[in-house]
């Protein structure tokens, strides 16, 4: 079975046509959210929960007819069956002829999972054991820096999926656990980011974690070269201060490579889905201990199991709503608004997770889609966002939002009262008010003070910021993204769209490299804009 946006079966087309008509009906006044919310049973009917995780979607522009049609659409596209097949090692990444087994990294899936002769769970267990053993050695002082002092800081050198998810989880888990080793993240090749990073660290007690599957990622390799030169300036050997997370037999895993230790990642786990692999496992275990990371994996697995057990799971429902909003209600964007500072890195992670996975113009079957897929994802923590872009959210074009709340904050000390409430209560007052204000709006004789309302949102609530709940939140968004890709008929595991710009950068880089080798070389880029700025760059460096 193919998906909604592919050349497909008549039954999918029939459901799609019915949904288009339903979406058109939602433009009429009787479908305004303020009227839908008058139904006293709506909250109970349009919400779902599992232990520790709750989703209220009563403020989405939906009724039962639309939601049931979306569930039928998901069924006809085989989304749930494909998700089950994914966890069993089927080749769901069709364009690269690979499985997609990020779920196996946390123990989801059958025990006898085998890919090309590799016992997947045994391989995962081996890597996890190596991580646990290494982190114990670091924490106990058995493994130290060059001068014998223990490591107190680690810097993750990697870009995209090699850091975004890990950075989110690191900041989130810090609400409940004090890190043994502090983490910094250095993704950008910008030299100013490098010097910002090294300005605040002690070379002898810092461990560098270089993450790249191929060990050829241009930005990461440039940063590794810079780090190596910086270590040499202090008389420190890379093999005493650098570890790698990379594919087996990559240049970063070769015998004799100047690194302290290498940990393996696998072709069947894509970068943006890799937090539960060694990509997240090594840094997070160094920071919080392997036991805490193992609890995080348990949370991921709990959400995976829920998705596998239900064809109308939390993640499937969210995927259907996303399809409805982007494809049928024609919203071009979605906001991710966590009302928790500890979750402030979540929007950036979901931005990459979703937009690399769903933003496609070709289907998994190799055909062009009937229209481009995906929406723009962006976000900021509340209440910061309220003083940033909520003017447009309330009175501009509008877009759906996920509001994310945490019942118990990480801080357990005494909170002062302001206007009779604590800071955490004030945070929740704003969260609840915003979802209601967006939905209901407000009439006013002054157009500048009128709010049209009818702006959809979902409220996602986790009990606390424990590793288990953070794992559930991460796995929820992973599953939602995968299921939406299956419904639409795109491959949510490739990302060819990132390649063209990188290829073109190579042409400019070659001109620069020739000039660096020979100052007499005459720069001549084919593109006049590139030519102008490359010459200006070299001119500025000689002044």
N, C-alpha and C positions, 0 to 999 in steps of 0.2 A: 504493500500500500504506500502511496505517496501522500503528500500533504496538501493543505488548502491552496497554496499558491502555485502548485504545479499543474500541468495538464493531467487531469485526473478523472475519477469515476463520477458518474452522474449523481450518486447519492450524496457525495461531498458537495457537489455543485448545488444540489437542491437545498441542503442545509445552509450553505453559504448565502443563497438567494433569500431564504427566509430570514436569515440574520440581517441582511442588508435592509430588508423591508422593516424589520423590527427596529433597527438603528434609526431609520428615517422617522419612525413613529415617536422616538424619544426626543425629537425636536419639538414636539407639541407640548403645550403648557401642562396637560394632565399628567405628564411623566416627569415633571419637575421633582427634584429630590425632596423638597419640603412637603410635597403631597405623599410621596412614597413612604416617607418617614412617619407619617401619621398612623400607619399601620402598627398597632402595639406589639404585634408578633414578629415584626421584621427583624429586629436585632437577634432574636433567638433563631430565626430561620436562616439568616444570612451571616452566620458566624460558625467557626469550627475551632476545635481545640484538641490537643493531646496533652499529656502530662508536661507542664512547664512551658507550653507554647500555645498562644491563642491568636486567632485572626478574625477581626470583625470587618466584613465587607458590605455591611448594610448601607453604607454611604456611597457605594458604587452605583452608577446609573444602570441598574439591572432590575429585572423582575424574574420570576420563576421560569417564564417561557423562554426568555433569552438565555438564562443560565443552563437550563436543561438542553437547549439547542447546542450550546457550547460544549456541554458534556458529550452529547451525541457526536458532535464534530470531532472531538478528541478520540472518541471510540472508533469512528470511521477511519481516521487517519492512523490508527494503531499506536497512538502515542504511548499508552501504558505498556502495551506489549513490547514495544521497542525499548522502553526503559528497563523492563525486566530482562530482555535480551542483552542489553548493554551490560548489566551486572553479571551476566553469564559468559561474557567474553565474545559476544557476536561482533562482527565487523560493522559497527555503526558509523565509524569515520570512513565513509566510502571513498572519498576523494584521495585519501592517503592510505587506503587499504589497511586500516588499523582498528583494533578494539579501542574502547575508551573506558578504562578501568580505574578511574580515580576512587570509585566506591570500594574497590578491593583494598585500597591502602588503609581503610579503617575496618576491614574484616567483613564487609558486606559481600554477599554472593555465595555460591555453592562452594563446598569444601574442596572439591576436586577440580578447581578452575585451572585450566591448562592452555597456554598460548604458545604456539610454535615450539612445543617441547618444554616450555618453562612452567614449573609449578608456581603459579602466581602468588598464592598465599605463603608458600615457603620462602619465596624470594622477598616478599614484603616483610615477613617475620625476621628474616636474616638482617635486612637493613635496619629495622626497628631495634633489634638486639645490638647491632653495632652502634647505633645512635645512643642507646641507653648506656652502654658500656663506656663509650667515649665521654659522654657528659658526666658520668660518675667520676671518671678519672680527672676531668677538668675541675669539677666541684671539690674533689678531695685534695687537689694539688698534686696528683701524680703526673698529670700533663700540665706543663707551665710554659710561660714565655721563655725567651732566650736567657734571661738573667735569673731564672729560677723562681720569680715571683708569680703568684697565681693570676690567671686572666680575670679581669673585672669588667671587661667590655668586649663586645663583638660588633663588627660592622658587616652588614649584609650587602654584598656587591652583586647586583643583578637588576634586571629591568623588566617591566611588565609583570607577567605572571610569576616571575622569579622573586617578587617582593611584595606586590600589592596585597594579596590575601594574607600573607604572613604579617605584614605591618598592621593590618586591621586586627588580627587575632592577638598580636602582641600587646597593642594598646588596650584592647578590650579585657584581656585576662589580667592585666595589671590592676584592675579594680579590686580583685580578691586576693591576689598573691603578689608579694614583693619579689621582684626579680633578683636572682642570685648574680646574674650577669646582665648588665644593661645592653640593649640592642640599639644600634643606629642603622639607618638604611641609606645607601648611596646608589641610587639607580641612574641618575643623570650624568651624561658625559661632560657636562658643563664644569670647567675647571674651578669655577667659583664654588660649586657644590663640594668638590673634593676638599678645598681649603676650608670651607665651613665645617666639614666633618672632622678633619684632622686637627683643627684649632682647639677642639675641646677634649682630646684624648691623649692618653699616655702611651707612647709607642710600645714600651716593654710589656705592658699588661693588656694589650689589645689583640684580639683574634679576628682575622678577616675571613669571612665566609663568601666564597665566590661561587655563584650559582648560574650555570648555563648548561643546558642539555647537550648542545653540540660543542660547547667551548669555542665557538667562533662568533658569537654575538658581538658586533662591532663595538657598541658602547661599553659592554662589560669588559671586553678584552683591552680597550683603551684605558679603562679605569684600573684594571689589573696591572697594566704596565706602569701606570702612575703610582699605584700602591707599592709595587716592587721597588721602584726608584726611591720612593719615600722611606721604605724600610732600609734600603741600602745606605741612605744618608745617615741613619742612626746606627749603622753597623749590625743590623738585624737580618737574619737569614729568612727568606720566604718559607722554607721548609719547617721553620719553627713557629710561624705566625699565620700561615694561610691553610685553610681547608677548602675542599671543593665539594659541590654537589653537582653531579654531571652524569651523562650516560656512560655505561661501561665501554671502555676502550676509546673514549674521546681523548683529545689532546690533554685534557685536565686529569685524565685517569691513567695515563701512560706510566709504565714503570720508569722510575727515575725522574718523574716530574717533581719540581721543587715545591712540594706541599707536605704538610704535616699528615694529612689523611684525606681520602676521597670517600664519598658516599654516593651510591648509585640512584639514579632516577631512570624511568622507563619510557619507551616510545609510546606506550599506550596510556600515558597520563599527560594531558596537555597542560601547558604552563598555568593558565588561568583556573584550572581545576586541581592544582598541585599542592594546596596547603596541607592536605593530610598525608602527603608523601614526605620524603626527606627534605624537600624544598622548605616546608614549614616545620617538619619534625626536628631537624637539627637546630635551627636558631631558637625555636620555642622551647625545646628541651634544655638547651643551654641556659635560657633565661629563667625558666620556671621549674625545671626538673622534668624528667621523663614521665613520672607518675601523673603530673598535672596535664601533660600533653596527651597521655593515654586517656584521661577523663574527657578531654576535648574530642578525641576520636570516638569515644563511646556516645557522645552527644550527636556527632555526625551519623553514626550508625543507627541511632534511634530514629532519626528523621528519615534515613534511607529505608528502614524497615517499614515505617508508616507509609511511605510512598509506594513501596512494593505491595503492601497489603491492601491498599484502597485505590480504586479507580477514580475516586472523587476526593483525593487527599488534599491537604492544605496546599501543597505545591501545584497539584493539577488544577485546583480551583484558581490559584493565583495566575497560572499560565493561561487559563481560559479567559480570565478577566483582562490580562494584558493583550491577548489577541483581540478581544472585543474592543478595548479602548483604542488600540493603534490601528487596527484594520477596518473596523466597522464604524466606530465613533470618530475616527480620523484625528485622534490626538497625536501630535508629532513627538511628544516628550513625556517623560515621567520623572517625578522628583522622589528621592529617597531622603527622608528627613528623620534621622534618629534623635529622639529627645534624651540623649545621653552623650556626654563628652567622650566617654570611653568608647563609644561606637562611631566616633567622628571620622575614622578612616574607612568605614563601610561603604559610603557612596562611591568613593574612587575605585574600590574593588569591584563593586557591582557594575560600575560604568564599564570597566574592561570586560568583566565576565559576560555581561549581556551584549554589549555592542560589538565585540569581536565574534561572539557566537551567533547572533541573530541578524546582524547588519549585512545582509547578502542580497545579491541580485540573481543568483543561480541556485537551483535546487540540488538536493542530494542525489537526484537521478540524472544530473548533468544538463537539464534543460534550463532555459531562462525562466524566471518567475514571471507571473502575470503582473507583478508590481513589486517594488523593493520592500524588503522586510525590515522590521525593527523600529525602534524609537530612540530618541536621545535620552540618555540617563544622566542625571546630575543631582547634586544635593549638598546640603550643609546641615550641621546639627541645629536642632531647635534649642534655645529660642533665637540663636544667632540668625537663622534663616528668616525669621519673622521681620527682622530689621534689615534684610538684604533684598530678597526677590519676592516677598509675599505681596507687595503692592501689585505686581503683575499677576500673581497667582489669584488674587481676589478680584481685581478689576480689569486685568488684561485678558489675553486670549484664553488663559486657563489651561490646566493640564492635570492629569491624575497624580496622586501622591501616595506613597507609603509612609505613614507615620509609625515610628517604632518606639515603644515605651518599655521601660524596665520597672517592675514593681518595687524591688529592693535595690537601692543604689549600693555602690561599693563602699562608700563611706559609712561607717557605723558609729562615729562620734556624735557629740551633741550638736544640734543645729539650732541657731538662733531663730527667733520669730520676727518676721517682717510683715506688717499688716495682718498679724495673727496666724501666719502660716510659715512652715519651714521652706527652705529653698527647694527641696524635692517636691513638696506639695505645690509650690508655685509653678514649678516645671510642668507638673501634671495638669494643673489648672489651665495653663496655656495650651498644652497638647490637646486636651479635650475640647477646649473652646475653639481652636483652629479648625478641627474637623467639622464641628457643628456650624461654624460661621461660613466655611466654604460651601457646605451643603445647602444651608437655609438662605443665606444672603440677608439683605435688609432693604426694604423700600425707603425712599427718602425723596422729598420734593426737590432737593438739590442733587442734580445728576452726579456731582463730584463726590457726594456722600452716599450714593446708592450702590448696593452690592447685589449683583444679579443672582448669586448663589448657583446651585446646580452644578457644583464643581466636585468631581468624584475623589474619594480617597478610601484607603484601607488603613486599619489600625492593627499593627502586629505587636503583640505584647509577650515578653519573656519574663519569667519569674525573677531572675537575678542575673548577675554577670559571672556566674560560675563557668568553668571550662566546658561543662556539659551543655549549658544553654547557649554559649557562644558557638559550639559545634553544631547545635541544632539550627541556629540562625544561618550559619554558613551553608550547611547542607540544604536547607530550605531554598535559598536563592540559587544554588547550583541546580537542584532538581527542577525548580520552576523554569530556569533558562533552558535546560535540556528538553523538557516536555514541550515548551513553547516552540522550540526548533523542530521537534518531531511533528507537532500539529501543523506548522506552516510548511513543512517539507524541505527545510534547509538542513545542512550539516552543521550542528552546533559545535563541532570540534576542530574545524580548519579555520584558517585566518589568512587567506591569500591576499586580502585587501591591504595588509601591512607591508607587502613586498615591493610594490612599484616605487614608492618614495625611497626605500632603502637602495634599490638598484640604481636609481638616478643619483643618489648621493655618492655612489661609487665613481661615477664619471667626474664629479667635482673633486672628490678626494684624490683621484689620480693626478689631476692638474696641480693640486696643492702639494702632493708628494714630490712631483717632479721639480717644483719650484724650491722645495725644502732641500732637495739633493743638489740642485744647481741654481744658484742665485741668478744666473744669466738666462735661465729658461724663460721664454716669453709666454705668459699665460694667455690661453685662448679657449675659453669655454664656448660651446656651440650656442647656448642660450644667452642672449644679450644681457638679461637681468643677472644671471649667474656670473657672467664675465665681469660686469660692472662691480659687483660686490666682492668677488674674490680678489680682484685687483685692489679694491679699496682696503680689504682686510690686510693684504700683504704690505700695502703702502703704510698703513697705520702702525704695523709692527716694526717698521724700519725707522719710524720717526722718534 
